[in-house]
Amino acid sequence: MLQLCQYRGMEKTKLTPVELCIKEFGGIRPMARIINRNCGSICKWQKSGLIPTSIQRTVFEKICELNLDISPYELIMGRE
């Protein structure tokens, strides 16, 4: 219980891989359109914060094509 209370007082400083991608792609719908997935899939990914390994390569290829500011490390680990 003490940890939960301490966490509530702290500000979130890290973007999960999914949050970072949504931000860089310009939102859930644009991201879904670009990587050829439905919005529901991306919303499900938000719960864990992680992009499934089976789609990471596709996402990274689109990141490179669009020259977005996300490194391979950030695609897996997120950004501080």
All heavy atoms as an XYZ file, in Angstrom:
640
protein
N       0.820     -1.195      0.000
C       0.000      0.000      0.000
C       0.856      1.247      0.000
O       0.556      2.200     -0.670
C      -0.940     -0.023      1.202
C      -1.914      1.131      1.190
S      -2.996      1.063     -0.234
C      -4.537      1.310      0.520
N       1.957      1.217      0.729
C       2.852      2.366      0.794
C       3.428      2.674     -0.587
O       3.490      3.822     -0.995
C       3.978      2.109      1.790
C       4.997      3.244      1.974
C       4.274      4.508      2.442
C       6.064      2.848      2.962
N       3.804      1.626     -1.335
C       4.352      1.841     -2.666
C       3.329      2.484     -3.580
O       3.661      3.366     -4.367
C       4.823      0.526     -3.264
C       6.044     -0.019     -2.580
C       6.418     -1.382     -3.111
O       5.608     -2.069     -3.735
N       7.647     -1.784     -2.868
N       2.094      2.066     -3.505
C       1.045      2.632     -4.332
C       0.880      4.121     -4.036
O       0.789      4.935     -4.939
C      -0.277      1.896     -4.107
C      -1.482      2.400     -4.903
C      -1.211      2.284     -6.407
C      -2.717      1.615     -4.537
N       0.880      4.487     -2.770
C       0.754      5.897     -2.387
C       1.953      6.698     -2.869
O       1.805      7.814     -3.343
C       0.621      6.034     -0.872
S      -0.915      5.331     -0.231
N       3.137      6.114     -2.771
C       4.326      6.809     -3.237
C       4.279      6.994     -4.745
O       4.663      8.022     -5.266
C       5.580      6.032     -2.843
C       5.866      6.079     -1.362
C       7.014      5.160     -0.976
O       7.379      4.249     -1.714
N       7.565      5.395      0.198
N       3.792      6.006     -5.454
C       3.708      6.092     -6.905
C       2.750      7.193     -7.341
O       3.012      7.913     -8.279
C       3.274      4.754     -7.508
C       3.134      4.809     -9.005
C       4.258      4.823     -9.819
C       1.878      4.873     -9.616
C       4.144      4.889    -11.199
C       1.754      4.944    -10.985
C       2.899      4.950    -11.772
O       2.772      5.023    -13.134
N       1.639      7.323     -6.645
C       0.658      8.343     -7.000
C       1.239      9.744     -6.913
O       0.859     10.627     -7.650
C      -0.569      8.233     -6.101
C      -1.435      7.067     -6.427
C      -2.672      7.057     -5.575
N      -3.446      5.859     -5.839
C      -4.462      5.475     -5.125
N      -4.839      6.164     -4.081
N      -5.117      4.379     -5.425
N       2.204      9.941     -6.010
C       2.817     11.249     -5.865
C       3.885     11.526     -6.913
O       4.289     12.653     -7.116
N       4.336     10.491     -7.599
C       5.386     10.655     -8.599
C       4.780     10.966     -9.957
O       3.694     10.518    -10.287
C       6.209      9.361     -8.710
C       6.963      9.026     -7.458
S       7.763      7.398     -7.461
C       8.199      7.106     -9.132
N       5.509     11.728    -10.739
C       5.055     12.008    -12.093
C       5.644     10.965    -13.034
O       6.765     10.513    -12.849
C       5.502     13.403    -12.522
C       4.784     14.500    -11.769
C       5.148     15.867    -12.303
O       5.495     15.972    -13.489
O       5.082     16.817    -11.522
N       4.889     10.637    -14.053
C       5.351      9.678    -15.037
C       6.377     10.357    -15.936
O       6.111     11.423    -16.474
C       4.159      9.182    -15.853
C       4.502      8.100    -16.815
C       3.261      7.598    -17.497
C       3.620      6.525    -18.488
N       2.480      6.076    -19.229
N       7.542      9.756    -16.088
C       8.595     10.377    -16.881
C       8.974      9.552    -18.102
O       9.788      9.985    -18.895
C       9.863     10.589    -16.033
O      10.295      9.329    -15.540
C       9.598     11.543    -14.890
N       8.403      8.378    -18.256
C       8.788      7.510    -19.361
C       7.611      7.272    -20.299
O       6.494      7.027    -19.856
C       9.287      6.174    -18.819
C       9.778      5.242    -19.887
C      10.391      3.998    -19.299
C      10.875      3.092    -20.416
N      11.548      1.910    -19.910
N       7.885      7.358    -21.598
C       6.880      6.995    -22.599
C       7.081      5.530    -22.945
O       8.203      5.106    -23.219
C       7.040      7.826    -23.872
C       6.625      9.279    -23.825
C       6.976      9.964    -25.141
C       5.138      9.411    -23.572
N       6.000      4.763    -22.947
C       6.095      3.373    -23.374
C       6.315      3.356    -24.883
O       6.072      4.356    -25.570
C       4.807      2.598    -23.046
O       3.744      3.112    -23.846
C       4.472      2.667    -21.561
N       6.767      2.227    -25.431
C       6.940      2.151    -26.877
C       5.654      2.508    -27.649
O       5.713      3.210    -28.660
C       7.339      0.697    -27.110
C       8.024      0.300    -25.845
C       7.259      1.018    -24.767
N       4.515      2.055    -27.147
C       3.250      2.347    -27.828
C       2.925      3.836    -27.755
O       2.560      4.443    -28.766
C       2.087      1.504    -27.260
C       0.774      1.874    -27.919
C       2.361      0.025    -27.447
N       3.074      4.443    -26.574
C       2.804      5.876    -26.432
C       3.716      6.695    -27.340
O       3.268      7.650    -27.987
C       3.014      6.323    -24.981
C       2.002      5.779    -24.012
C       2.370      6.028    -22.555
O       3.566      6.174    -22.230
O       1.429      6.060    -21.738
N       4.975      6.316    -27.401
C       5.937      7.013    -28.242
C       5.551      6.908    -29.714
O       5.559      7.910    -30.443
C       7.336      6.432    -28.012
C       8.462      7.025    -28.837
C       8.593      8.518    -28.591
C       9.771      6.305    -28.505
N       5.184      5.715    -30.157
C       4.787      5.528    -31.555
C       3.520      6.302    -31.882
O       3.448      6.954    -32.931
C       4.610      4.049    -31.868
S       6.171      3.160    -32.012
N       2.547      6.248    -31.006
C       1.303      6.989    -31.238
C       1.614      8.475    -31.379
O       1.108      9.144    -32.289
C       0.283      6.736    -30.105
C      -0.245      5.300    -30.194
C      -0.862      7.742    -30.164
C      -1.062      4.868    -28.989
N       2.469      8.983    -30.513
C       2.848     10.400    -30.561
C       3.554     10.733    -31.881
O       3.203     11.704    -32.548
C       3.764     10.719    -29.382
C       4.282     12.127    -29.364
C       5.243     12.342    -28.204
C       5.935     13.677    -28.354
N       7.088     13.800    -27.503
N       4.535      9.930    -32.248
C       5.329     10.218    -33.450
C       4.547     10.006    -34.751
O       4.765     10.712    -35.721
C       6.609      9.376    -33.466
C       7.615      9.788    -32.413
C       8.225     11.160    -32.654
O       8.465     11.527    -33.815
O       8.472     11.861    -31.663
N       3.642      9.030    -34.763
C       2.839      8.783    -35.962
C       1.690      9.780    -36.089
O       1.049      9.857    -37.110
C       2.285      7.357    -35.969
C       3.247      6.316    -36.466
C       3.992      5.550    -35.578
C       3.415      6.085    -37.812
C       4.878      4.582    -36.021
C       4.290      5.112    -38.283
C       5.036      4.367    -37.374
N       1.388     10.507    -35.018
C       0.344     11.528    -35.076
C      -1.008     11.078    -34.570
O      -2.020     11.705    -34.861
N      -1.044      9.994    -33.814
C      -2.295      9.512    -33.241
C      -2.521      8.042    -33.542
O      -1.794      7.430    -34.335
N      -3.553      7.504    -32.895
C      -3.854      6.076    -33.069
C      -4.321      5.781    -34.489
O      -3.846      4.839    -35.116
C      -4.913      5.616    -32.045
C      -4.325      5.646    -30.641
C      -5.413      4.202    -32.375
C      -5.314      5.346    -29.534
N      -5.234      6.574    -34.994
C      -5.758      6.293    -36.347
C      -4.693      6.416    -37.429
O      -4.592      5.521    -38.278
C      -6.945      7.194    -36.638
C      -8.163      6.775    -35.864
C      -9.346      7.636    -36.158
N     -10.422      7.284    -35.240
C     -11.677      7.492    -35.480
N     -12.056      8.083    -36.586
N     -12.585      7.115    -34.603
N      -3.895      7.495    -37.430
C      -2.838      7.551    -38.444
C      -1.851      6.383    -38.335
O      -1.447      5.805    -39.348
C      -2.138      8.885    -38.170
C      -3.151      9.714    -37.469
C      -3.963      8.741    -36.660
N      -1.494      6.033    -37.113
C      -0.579      4.907    -36.924
C      -1.188      3.619    -37.462
O      -0.529      2.861    -38.174
C      -0.221      4.748    -35.445
C       0.737      3.606    -35.183
S       1.148      3.493    -33.423
C       2.039      1.947    -33.411
N      -2.433      3.378    -37.116
C      -3.117      2.165    -37.586
C      -3.150      2.109    -39.115
O      -2.875      1.060    -39.707
C      -4.533      2.117    -37.021
N      -3.452      3.222    -39.730
C      -3.517      3.276    -41.194
C      -2.146      2.994    -41.803
O      -2.022      2.209    -42.745
C      -4.021      4.653    -41.641
C      -4.343      4.759    -43.090
C      -4.930      6.108    -43.519
N      -5.544      6.914    -42.481
C      -4.955      7.967    -41.878
N      -3.728      8.321    -42.182
N      -5.600      8.673    -40.960
N      -1.115      3.613    -41.253
C       0.234      3.484    -41.795
C       0.780      2.066    -41.664
O       1.415      1.546    -42.592
C       1.188      4.503    -41.121
C       0.803      5.922    -41.548
C       2.641      4.211    -41.457
C       1.426      7.035    -40.722
N       0.527      1.411    -40.538
C       1.066      0.058    -40.341
C       0.069     -1.031    -40.731
O       0.328     -2.216    -40.547
C       1.582     -0.161    -38.907
C       0.451     -0.125    -37.881
C       2.686      0.821    -38.575
C       0.866     -0.572    -36.485
N      -1.063     -0.607    -41.274
C      -2.067     -1.544    -41.790
C      -2.640     -2.463    -40.705
O      -2.743     -3.674    -40.874
C      -1.506     -2.358    -42.951
C      -2.603     -2.978    -43.780
O      -3.704     -2.447    -43.872
N      -2.306     -4.102    -44.409
N      -2.998     -1.850    -39.588
C      -3.666     -2.545    -38.486
C      -4.923     -1.771    -38.126
O      -5.086     -0.620    -38.518
C      -2.763     -2.606    -37.236
C      -1.508     -3.375    -37.419
C      -1.790     -4.848    -37.393
N      -0.545     -5.576    -37.535
C      -0.483     -6.803    -37.995
N      -1.558     -7.449    -38.322
N       0.671     -7.407    -38.122
N      -5.797     -2.380    -37.347
C      -6.976     -1.630    -36.927
C      -6.695     -0.901    -35.615
O      -5.782     -1.250    -34.872
C      -8.225     -2.528    -36.833
C      -8.089     -3.617    -35.806
O      -7.612     -3.375    -34.701
N      -8.522     -4.813    -36.160
N      -7.472      0.115    -35.354
C      -7.292      0.936    -34.147
C      -7.434      0.105    -32.877
O      -6.749      0.358    -31.884
C      -8.303      2.085    -34.130
S      -8.040      3.294    -35.433
N      -8.306     -0.882    -32.916
C      -8.518     -1.738    -31.752
C      -7.250     -2.468    -31.332
O      -6.989     -2.641    -30.141
N      -6.460     -2.896    -32.307
C      -5.202     -3.579    -31.989
C      -4.266     -2.657    -31.233
O      -3.679     -3.036    -30.219
C      -4.504     -4.053    -33.270
O      -5.255     -5.034    -33.911
N      -4.141     -1.437    -31.711
C      -3.238     -0.487    -31.076
C      -3.740     -0.133    -29.680
O      -2.950     -0.011    -28.744
C      -3.050      0.756    -31.965
C      -2.359      0.315    -33.262
C      -2.240      1.831    -31.240
C      -2.281      1.340    -34.333
N      -5.038     -0.010    -29.518
C      -5.602      0.264    -28.192
C      -5.294     -0.879    -27.226
O      -5.007     -0.644    -26.057
C      -7.103      0.495    -28.283
S      -7.516      2.063    -29.065
N      -5.320     -2.113    -27.712
C      -4.970     -3.262    -26.868
C      -3.500     -3.195    -26.461
O      -3.148     -3.534    -25.335
C      -5.242     -4.572    -27.595
C      -6.704     -4.914    -27.710
C      -6.890     -6.211    -28.456
C      -8.352     -6.468    -28.747
N      -8.541     -7.667    -29.579
N      -2.656     -2.754    -27.382
C      -1.228     -2.653    -27.078
C      -0.982     -1.633    -25.978
O      -0.036     -1.762    -25.211
C      -0.427     -2.242    -28.306
C      -0.535     -3.164    -29.477
C      -1.050     -4.425    -29.505
C      -0.122     -2.893    -30.810
N      -0.984     -4.945    -30.773
C      -0.420     -4.023    -31.600
C       0.460     -1.800    -31.428
C      -0.132     -4.093    -32.951
C       0.745     -1.859    -32.789
C       0.455     -3.001    -33.538
N      -1.829     -0.619    -25.888
C      -1.655      0.424    -24.880
C      -1.720     -0.139    -23.460
O      -1.086      0.403    -22.555
C      -2.710      1.518    -25.031
C      -2.429      2.462    -26.173
C      -3.463      3.558    -26.257
O      -4.656      3.294    -26.384
N      -3.005      4.790    -26.167
N      -2.473     -1.210    -23.258
C      -2.607     -1.791    -21.919
C      -1.265     -2.288    -21.396
O      -0.941     -2.083    -20.237
C      -3.633     -2.919    -21.921
C      -5.042     -2.426    -22.114
C      -6.035     -3.549    -22.126
C      -7.433     -3.000    -22.407
N      -8.416     -4.061    -22.507
N      -0.490     -2.929    -22.248
C       0.828     -3.418    -21.823
C       1.908     -2.378    -22.080
O       2.965     -2.415    -21.455
C       1.181     -4.705    -22.571
O       1.444     -4.425    -23.939
N       1.647     -1.481    -23.024
C       2.635     -0.470    -23.388
C       3.642     -0.971    -24.398
O       4.522     -0.234    -24.829
N       3.525     -2.237    -24.797
C       4.501     -2.851    -25.687
C       3.913     -3.166    -27.051
O       2.737     -3.506    -27.170
C       5.033     -4.142    -25.066
C       5.690     -4.001    -23.698
C       6.020     -5.375    -23.133
C       6.922     -3.126    -23.781
N       4.752     -3.073    -28.061
C       4.359     -3.461    -29.413
C       4.738     -4.932    -29.565
O       5.883     -5.310    -29.289
C       5.082     -2.591    -30.454
C       4.645     -1.144    -30.272
C       4.809     -3.094    -31.864
C       5.426     -0.138    -31.066
N       3.807     -5.776    -30.005
C       4.114     -7.209    -30.139
C       5.326     -7.435    -31.047
O       5.508     -6.734    -32.045
C       2.848     -7.793    -30.773
C       1.775     -6.819    -30.447
C       2.434     -5.479    -30.399
N       6.145     -8.411    -30.688
C       7.357     -8.681    -31.468
C       7.034     -9.023    -32.916
O       7.814     -8.719    -33.805
C       8.182     -9.818    -30.839
O       7.354    -10.969    -30.691
C       8.731     -9.409    -29.493
N       5.882     -9.619    -33.157
C       5.507    -10.014    -34.516
C       5.257     -8.808    -35.428
O       5.270     -8.964    -36.649
C       4.265    -10.910    -34.487
O       3.181    -10.204    -33.895
N       5.059     -7.625    -34.874
C       4.780     -6.428    -35.674
C       5.891     -5.383    -35.562
O       5.914     -4.415    -36.315
C       3.397     -5.842    -35.304
C       2.923     -4.782    -36.285
C       3.421     -5.239    -33.926
C       2.529     -5.324    -37.607
N       6.856     -5.576    -34.669
C       7.906     -4.576    -34.465
C       8.683     -4.259    -35.739
O       8.985     -3.099    -36.012
C       8.879     -5.021    -33.368
C       8.304     -4.910    -31.989
C       9.225     -5.444    -30.918
O      10.285     -6.016    -31.201
N       8.826     -5.275    -29.669
N       8.990     -5.263    -36.532
C       9.746     -5.019    -37.772
C       8.964     -4.129    -38.726
O       9.501     -3.183    -39.297
C      10.105     -6.339    -38.437
C      10.903     -6.155    -39.699
C      11.247     -7.464    -40.356
N      11.988     -7.206    -41.568
C      12.963     -7.970    -41.999
N      13.315     -9.031    -41.306
N      13.579     -7.677    -43.117
N       7.685     -4.412    -38.899
C       6.834     -3.601    -39.768
C       6.774     -2.164    -39.277
O       6.898     -1.226    -40.059
C       5.408     -4.190    -39.830
O       5.478     -5.526    -40.313
C       4.505     -3.366    -40.721
N       6.602     -1.996    -37.977
C       6.537     -0.653    -37.398
C       7.860      0.067    -37.633
O       7.881      1.227    -38.053
C       6.187     -0.703    -35.889
C       6.294      0.679    -35.261
C       4.797     -1.274    -35.687
N       8.980     -0.622    -37.415
C      10.269      0.038    -37.594
C      10.522      0.392    -39.060
O      11.100      1.436    -39.368
C      11.419     -0.790    -37.031
C      12.692     -0.006    -36.977
C      12.825      1.056    -36.096
C      13.731     -0.287    -37.827
C      13.971      1.823    -36.061
C      14.892      0.467    -37.804
C      15.016      1.529    -36.916
N      10.090     -0.445    -39.983
C      10.236     -0.121    -41.412
C       9.478      1.167    -41.741
O       9.978      2.018    -42.483
C       9.733     -1.279    -42.275
C      10.677     -2.465    -42.273
C      10.099     -3.699    -42.956
O       8.894     -3.697    -43.320
O      10.853     -4.678    -43.114
N       8.280      1.318    -41.182
C       7.499      2.535    -41.419
C       8.148      3.744    -40.748
O       8.127      4.851    -41.290
C       6.054      2.366    -40.935
C       5.295      1.305    -41.690
C       5.198      1.631    -43.162
C       4.415      0.572    -43.904
N       4.321      0.858    -45.337
N       8.732      3.543    -39.572
C       9.448      4.620    -38.889
C      10.577      5.127    -39.786
O      10.765      6.332    -39.943
C       9.997      4.128    -37.524
C       8.855      3.955    -36.530
C      11.058      5.084    -36.981
C       9.237      3.216    -35.261
N      11.313      4.201    -40.381
C      12.410      4.580    -41.269
C      11.901      5.276    -42.527
O      12.460      6.289    -42.954
C      13.239      3.356    -41.642
S      14.142      2.656    -40.246
N      10.851      4.732    -43.136
C      10.267      5.338    -44.349
C       9.828      6.773    -44.100
O      10.009      7.638    -44.957
C       9.056      4.533    -44.831
C       9.394      3.249    -45.528
C       8.128      2.471    -45.895
O       7.037      3.079    -46.040
O       8.237      1.238    -46.037
N       9.246      7.018    -42.941
C       8.714      8.341    -42.613
C       9.732      9.228    -41.891
O       9.431     10.373    -41.565
C       7.459      8.193    -41.750
C       6.295      7.465    -42.423
C       5.207      7.172    -41.412
C       5.762      8.278    -43.584
N      10.931      8.672    -41.654
C      12.000      9.415    -40.975
C      11.541      9.956    -39.615
O      11.785     11.114    -39.283
C      12.534     10.531    -41.866
C      13.892     11.017    -41.427
O      14.671     10.253    -40.856
N      14.178     12.278    -41.675
N      10.862      9.100    -38.845
C      10.388      9.489    -37.515
C      11.524      9.364    -36.502
O      12.482      8.620    -36.713
C       9.199      8.611    -37.099
C       7.973      8.691    -37.993
C       6.899      7.731    -37.495
C       7.433     10.104    -38.067
N      11.389     10.082    -35.410
C      12.425     10.131    -34.378
C      12.216      9.043    -33.326
O      11.887      9.317    -32.175
C      12.423     11.517    -33.722
C      13.529     11.671    -32.692
O      14.573     11.006    -32.843
O      13.345     12.448    -31.740
N      12.387      7.771    -33.736
C      12.284      6.631    -32.820
C      13.401      5.663    -33.185
O      13.498      5.218    -34.323
C      10.924      5.907    -32.941
C       9.759      6.865    -32.715
C      10.855      4.729    -31.986
C       8.396      6.257    -32.964
N      14.228      5.340    -32.209
C      15.319      4.391    -32.440
C      14.806      2.961    -32.229
O      13.754      2.762    -31.608
C      16.463      4.670    -31.470
O      16.085      4.328    -30.149
N      15.553      1.966    -32.721
C      15.157      0.577    -32.455
C      15.058      0.291    -30.953
O      14.156     -0.404    -30.510
C      16.274     -0.247    -33.094
C      16.843      0.641    -34.146
C      16.718      2.040    -33.605
N      15.972      0.844    -30.182
C      15.947      0.663    -28.732
C      14.647      1.214    -28.150
O      13.999      0.571    -27.325
C      17.161      1.357    -28.090
C      17.155      1.307    -26.576
C      17.628      0.188    -25.908
C      16.663      2.365    -25.823
C      17.638      0.107    -24.534
C      16.650      2.306    -24.435
C      17.128      1.181    -23.804
O      17.113      1.114    -22.434
N      14.255      2.414    -28.574
C      13.041      3.049    -28.065
C      11.788      2.281    -28.487
O      10.793      2.263    -27.760
C      12.942      4.502    -28.530
C      14.002      5.383    -27.914
C      14.028      6.769    -28.496
O      13.751      6.941    -29.712
O      14.369      7.695    -27.754
N      11.847      1.647    -29.642
C      10.706      0.857    -30.097
C      10.441     -0.322    -29.157
O       9.310     -0.747    -28.996
C      10.953      0.359    -31.522
C       9.832     -0.423    -32.188
C       8.605      0.455    -32.385
C      10.285     -1.001    -33.506
N      11.500     -0.794    -28.523
C      11.367     -1.922    -27.599
C      11.240     -1.480    -26.150
O      10.427     -2.011    -25.402
C      12.573     -2.876    -27.758
C      12.586     -3.446    -29.174
C      12.542     -3.989    -26.718
C      13.870     -4.156    -29.532
N      12.030     -0.481    -25.742
C      12.126     -0.102    -24.332
C      11.386      1.174    -23.944
O      11.171      1.421    -22.768
C      13.604      0.064    -23.947
C      14.440     -1.177    -24.182
S      13.876     -2.614    -23.257
C      14.254     -2.111    -21.592
N      11.021      1.990    -24.911
C      10.392      3.267    -24.600
C      11.417      4.372    -24.472
O      12.595      4.182    -24.744
N      10.963      5.542    -24.058
C      11.832      6.724    -23.958
C      11.677      7.386    -22.602
O      10.574      7.568    -22.118
C      11.457      7.718    -25.062
C      12.318      8.973    -25.064
C      11.878      9.940    -26.142
N      12.262      9.433    -27.466
C      11.796      9.965    -28.589
N      10.952     10.984    -28.568
N      12.160      9.475    -29.755
N      12.804      7.763    -22.022
C      12.809      8.482    -20.736
C      12.320      9.889    -20.938
O      12.546     10.528    -21.898
C      14.218      8.516    -20.144
C      14.686      7.146    -19.667
C      13.919      6.590    -18.487
O      13.529      7.368    -17.608
O      13.708      5.382    -18.453
